[in-house]
């Protein structure tokens, strides 16, 4: 009783409203989703809403928020894992609850975030696959005949994400100076179709310099798109996007992945993910001596630490150079 009184006095002194104790987890999460919606990408918010509705509310929705304890969350995680959900999905449930309950603490509905006291499952680590320089050349030799040849070349020479490539506009390009601006991403939103949104972070919005091959490919893409426009006539839909279908609509990501698999098979290459082209670009840069800070800027990583953590396996040539330099110092060379 004394502890509850002390907590209530602390909440009063901090200017927080006192929790009534009657609000359910389902009602709170519903309110929270409404509040965070303007802060999130539409796709992210829909994922949150699905996790809340399908995974959390089904098990904990009727529980009182004020009575929620760490063992309740731990039992939820075990139940979801036992029901066949992957550790990665259950980890996402944990991260969502941690964020939501943190807001409940700030609103004065809880005195602590009980998600801090749980042991969520670790996310599964996807094995990174990259193409060798020889495999890159094989891939591009086949892809050069594809109508999206410029996209494939940009993927392996800039490390741009799939959504960033599909969102690229002609107004983002400065081919005379060999550069482009990454300003947005394109993704499919249920009931809305393909939607272009601003980049997720300030660091993702970046200027990328291009090689001569990419500049040439983009000029050819512009000519090819002009031909598409003439053939489509009145069916053409102007979007300013660089990579469109035959009538000017945004390139469908599913069709892009189908094309990618076909090109890999034609080139006799292993079946890698589209995102592995980004890994390939990063790995090749670092293995050929590009400074990690330059690579981080090019990839749009928020910090150089992310680049080094992801691609530490690729910096061995730099480590060898460092060892040789220090060896020369101690030998007086």
C-alpha positions in Angstrom: 0.0 0.0 0.0 2.8 2.3 0.9 4.5 1.6 -2.4 1.4 2.4 -4.4 0.9 5.6 -2.5 4.5 6.6 -3.1 4.1 5.8 -6.8 0.9 7.9 -7.0 2.7 10.9 -5.3 5.6 10.6 -7.7 3.2 10.6 -10.7 1.4 13.6 -9.2 4.6 15.6 -8.6 5.8 14.8 -12.2 2.6 16.2 -13.6 1.3 12.8 -14.9 -2.2 11.7 -14.7 -2.9 8.7 -12.4 -3.8 5.5 -14.1 -7.4 4.4 -13.5 -6.3 0.7 -13.5 -9.3 -0.2 -15.7 -7.9 0.3 -19.2 -7.3 -3.0 -21.1 -4.2 -3.8 -23.2 -6.4 -3.9 -26.3 -7.9 -0.4 -25.6 -4.5 1.1 -24.9 -2.8 -0.4 -28.0 -5.7 0.9 -30.1 -5.1 4.4 -28.7 -1.4 4.1 -29.2 -1.7 3.0 -32.8 -3.8 6.1 -33.5 -1.1 8.4 -31.9 1.9 6.9 -33.7 0.3 6.6 -37.1 1.4 10.1 -38.3 5.0 9.2 -37.2 5.3 6.0 -39.2 5.4 5.0 -42.8 2.0 3.5 -43.9 3.6 0.1 -44.5 5.2 0.1 -41.0 2.0 1.2 -39.3 0.0 -1.6 -41.1 2.6 -4.1 -39.9 2.2 -2.8 -36.3 -1.6 -3.0 -36.6 -1.5 -6.6 -37.9 0.9 -7.7 -35.1 -1.3 -6.0 -32.4 -4.5 -7.5 -33.8 -3.3 -11.0 -34.7 -0.7 -11.7 -32.1 -1.0 -9.5 -29.0 -4.7 -8.7 -28.6 -5.7 -12.3 -29.2 -3.7 -13.4 -26.0 -3.5 -10.3 -23.8 -6.2 -7.9 -25.1 -8.6 -8.4 -22.2 -5.9 -8.0 -19.5 -5.7 -4.8 -17.6 -2.8 -2.7 -18.7 -1.9 -1.7 -15.1 -1.7 -5.4 -14.2 0.6 -6.4 -17.0 3.8 -8.2 -15.8 6.9 -9.5 -17.5 5.8 -13.1 -17.1 2.7 -12.3 -19.2 4.9 -11.1 -22.1 7.2 -14.0 -21.7 4.3 -16.4 -21.9 3.1 -14.6 -25.0 6.4 -15.0 -26.7 6.5 -18.7 -25.9 2.9 -19.2 -27.1 3.7 -17.4 -30.4 6.8 -19.5 -31.0 4.9 -22.7 -30.2 2.3 -21.6 -32.7 4.8 -21.6 -35.5 5.9 -17.9 -35.7 9.5 -17.3 -36.5 11.9 -15.9 -33.8 12.2 -12.8 -36.0 8.5 -12.1 -36.0 8.2 -12.7 -32.3 11.1 -10.3 -31.8 9.2 -7.7 -33.8 6.2 -8.2 -31.5 8.6 -7.6 -28.5 10.0 -4.4 -30.1 6.5 -3.1 -30.8 5.4 -3.8 -27.2 8.5 -2.2 -25.8 7.8 0.9 -27.8 4.1 1.0 -26.8 4.7 0.3 -23.1 7.4 3.0 -23.1 4.7 5.4 -24.2 2.4 4.2 -21.5 5.1 5.0 -18.9 5.5 8.5 -20.4 1.7 9.0 -20.2 1.7 8.0 -16.6 -0.3 4.8 -17.2 2.5 2.5 -16.0 5.4 3.1 -13.6 7.8 1.0 -15.6 8.2 -0.7 -18.9 7.8 -4.4 -18.1 9.1 -5.3 -21.6 12.6 -4.4 -20.2 12.4 -7.4 -17.9 11.8 -10.0 -20.6 14.1 -12.2 -22.7 12.7 -12.0 -26.2 14.0 -14.5 -28.9 16.8 -13.3 -31.1 16.2 -12.4 -34.6 17.3 -14.9 -37.2 20.4 -13.8 -39.0 20.1 -14.0 -42.8 23.3 -15.3 -44.4 24.8 -12.6 -46.6 25.5 -13.7 -50.1 27.6 -11.6 -52.5 28.7 -12.0 -56.1 32.3 -12.0 -57.0 33.7 -9.5 -59.5 33.6 -12.2 -62.2 30.0 -13.1 -61.3 29.0 -9.4 -61.4 30.4 -9.2 -65.0 28.5 -12.3 -65.9 25.3 -11.0 -64.5 25.7 -7.6 -66.3 26.6 -9.2 -69.6 23.2 -10.8 -69.5 21.4 -7.9 -68.0 22.6 -5.4 -70.6 20.1 -6.9 -73.0 17.2 -6.3 -70.5 15.0 -3.3 -70.8 15.9 -2.5 -67.2 19.7 -2.7 -67.8 20.3 0.6 -66.1 18.6 -0.5 -63.0 20.7 -3.7 -62.7 23.9 -1.7 -63.3 22.9 0.9 -60.6 22.1 -1.8 -58.1 25.7 -3.3 -58.3 27.6 0.0 -58.7 25.7 2.2 -56.2 24.3 -0.2 -53.6 20.9 1.5 -53.8 18.0 -0.3 -52.3 15.2 -1.8 -54.4 12.7 0.8 -53.3 15.1 3.6 -53.9 15.8 2.4 -57.5 12.1 2.1 -58.3 11.5 5.6 -56.8 14.3 7.3 -58.9 13.0 10.2 -61.0 14.5 11.9 -64.0 14.5 15.1 -61.9 16.8 13.3 -59.4 19.4 12.8 -62.1 22.3 15.1 -63.2 23.9 13.1 -66.0 26.0 16.0 -67.2 27.8 15.9 -63.9 27.5 12.2 -63.3 25.4 12.2 -60.2 21.9 11.3 -58.8 20.0 12.2 -55.7 18.3 9.5 -53.6 15.2 11.2 -52.4 12.5 8.6 -52.0 11.4 5.0 -52.0 8.6 3.1 -53.8 6.6 0.4 -52.1 3.3 -1.3 -52.4 0.6 -0.3 -49.9 -2.5 -2.4 -49.6 -5.6 -0.8 -51.2 -3.4 2.1 -52.5 -1.1 0.4 -55.0 2.5 1.7 -55.6 3.2 4.7 -53.4 6.3 6.9 -53.5 7.4 8.3 -50.1 10.3 10.3 -48.8 13.4 8.4 -47.6 13.1 7.1 -44.1 16.1 9.0 -42.6 18.1 12.1 -43.5 21.1 10.0 -44.1 19.2 7.9 -46.6 18.7 11.1 -48.6 22.0 11.3 -50.4 24.0 12.3 -53.5 25.6 9.4 -55.4 28.3 9.8 -58.0 28.0 7.6 -61.1 30.5 5.8 -63.3 30.6 6.2 -67.1 28.8 2.9 -67.6 25.9 3.9 -65.4 25.6 7.3 -67.2 25.6 5.7 -70.6 23.0 3.1 -69.4 20.7 5.9 -68.0 20.9 7.9 -71.3 19.9 4.7 -73.1 17.1 4.2 -70.6 15.8 7.7 -71.4 15.7 6.9 -75.1 14.0 3.5 -74.6 11.4 5.1 -72.4 10.7 7.7 -75.1 10.0 4.8 -77.4 7.7 3.2 -74.9 5.8 6.5 -74.7 5.3 6.8 -78.4 4.1 3.2 -78.7 1.7 3.6 -75.7 0.3 6.8 -77.2 -2.8 7.9 -75.1 -2.4 5.0 -72.7 0.9 6.5 -71.4 0.9 7.6 -67.7 3.4 10.3 -66.9 5.1 9.8 -63.5 8.7 11.1 -64.1 10.0 7.8 -62.8 13.0 6.4 -64.5 12.0 2.7 -64.3 8.5 2.2 -65.5 6.5 -0.5 -67.3 5.5 -0.2 -71.0 2.8 2.4 -70.3 4.6 4.6 -67.8 3.3 3.1 -64.6 5.7 2.3 -61.7 7.7 -0.9 -62.2 6.0 -3.7 -60.2 8.4 -5.1 -57.5 7.1 -8.6 -58.0 7.8 -8.5 -61.7 11.2 -7.0 -61.0 12.1 -10.0 -58.8 10.8 -12.4 -61.4 13.1 -10.8 -64.0 16.0 -10.9 -61.5 15.7 -14.6 -61.0 15.5 -15.2 -64.7 18.7 -13.1 -65.3 20.5 -15.0 -62.6 19.5 -18.4 -64.1 20.5 -17.3 -67.6 23.9 -16.2 -66.4 24.3 -19.5 -64.6 24.7 -17.7 -61.2 23.5 -18.8 -57.7 20.0 -17.7 -56.7 20.7 -14.7 -54.4 18.3 -12.1 -53.1 17.9 -8.7 -54.8 19.2 -7.1 -51.5 22.4 -9.1 -52.0 23.2 -6.8 -54.9 23.5 -4.1 -52.3 25.7 -6.3 -50.2 27.8 -7.1 -53.3 28.4 -3.4 -54.0 29.4 -2.7 -50.3 31.7 -5.7 -50.2 33.4 -4.9 -53.4 34.0 -1.3 -52.4 35.6 -2.3 -49.1 37.7 -5.1 -50.5 39.1 -2.7 -53.1 40.2 -0.1 -50.5 37.3 2.3 -50.5 37.3 4.1 -47.1 34.4 2.8 -44.9 33.2 6.4 -44.4 32.8 6.9 -48.2 31.1 3.5 -48.4 28.7 4.4 -45.6 27.8 7.7 -47.2 27.2 6.0 -50.6 25.0 3.3 -49.0 23.0 5.8 -46.9 24.0 4.2 -43.5 23.3 6.4 -40.5 26.7 5.8 -39.1 30.0 4.3 -40.2 29.6 1.7 -37.4 26.7 0.1 -39.2 28.9 -0.3 -42.3 31.8 -1.8 -40.3 29.5 -4.1 -38.4 27.8 -5.4 -41.5 30.9 -5.8 -43.6 33.7 -6.4 -41.2 34.6 -9.5 -43.2 35.4 -7.2 -46.2 38.0 -5.0 -44.5 40.7 -7.7 -44.2 42.8 -6.0 -47.0 42.8 -2.8 -44.9 43.9 -4.8 -41.8 46.7 -6.4 -43.8 47.8 -3.0 -45.0 47.8 -1.7 -41.5 49.8 -4.8 -40.3 52.3 -4.2 -43.0 52.7 -0.6 -42.2 53.3 -1.2 -38.5 55.7 -4.0 -39.4 57.7 -1.5 -41.5 57.7 0.9 -38.5 59.2 -1.6 -36.1 61.8 -2.8 -38.7 62.8 0.8 -39.4 61.8 0.4 -43.1 
